[in-house]
Amino acid sequence: MLLVAASVIAVVTVVAIALTLPRTADANGPAKPAAETPTAAPTPAPPPLTPAEQLLAGTDDANACALTFSIDGVEVDPVLVSQGALYGALPIPRRDDAVFAGWYPTATDAAAYTTAARVNGALLATCADRQQTLYGSWMTHERVAAEDAAIPILMYHQFTTNPEGEDDWLRLNYAYIGDFEAHMDYLAKGGFYLPTWDELSAFIDGALFLPERSVIITDDDAHHTWLELAAPVVEARGLLATSFVITKFRSEPAPNPYVLQRSHTHDMHEAGADGQGRIVNWSPEQIAADMAASAQILGAAEVVAYPFGHYNDTAKEGLRLAGFEMARTIEHGYVRAGTDKLALPCIRINYGMTVDDLRRLVG
């Protein structure tokens, strides 16, 4: 009995061992080890996002467009803009040995300084596949000096549909809307370049080239006739214009994308103790507080039009305290390299000025 039991145990043990071994043999052949399953190749990591792609990945704006910039000698970070809105303040690179000549859609335009193709914050942003490359170029200091550009800042006020004008003490302030339309047609069709305020600042510094046929369009007071009659004219022609707003009286958004709203102060368009404007009566701190209130409403502390054209060193100090870099006066003249940024001259447009008058003033 013991011998039989031992035999049974041995048989069971052999069978158990055999069952645990992997087999690949056919019915009549010897057992073979099973082939190992091949290990899958690791999935390659996706390439890292470019800086422009990183900008796009971080925004929910379906109209977002990432701009990259190509220019010799300077690294420029990409920026994000929104299609259908103005490009806004594009980078203005600087070099001591040359002057920046602007951004262009092609390297050929950049090399030729093609004004009609130049891209800046006066234009609505547009791009394909949510990305666009702009090409920059440099110009010699000597060539910029030879251009000797003088930039007119046009100053309008109110508007009228009456060809005979308005019969009151502000008569000269009222431009006939038919004349204004003719003025804007002349600028739109005449190949004029429309600088932004940051470009004008860099031009004054001698760091940016502006073509001789450049012009800035402004309106004082944001009068209802500007909003109703004139603002649609600049929109229809795609012309950038700046409306200087008294924010105590008006705080609504701009009437269209082509109108920049900038400060005409918050509550300093009033006479001070000596009959002159408050901006030449108040302290720098009072002026800075008023300008900060205006900037908060408008969302920009960039440029101001002096109320009544009054200003002095105290007014300038108040603007500096509030972070304003530029101010427009009512003094006749043109902006050149080296012009005082807090005393920018202008070209006043009075009632009765025709397109021929404008042509003589702006070229």
Order of alpha helices (4+ residues) and beta strands (2+ residues): alpha-alpha-beta-beta-beta-alpha-beta-alpha-beta-beta-beta-alpha-alpha-beta-alpha-beta-beta-alpha-beta-alpha-beta-beta-alpha
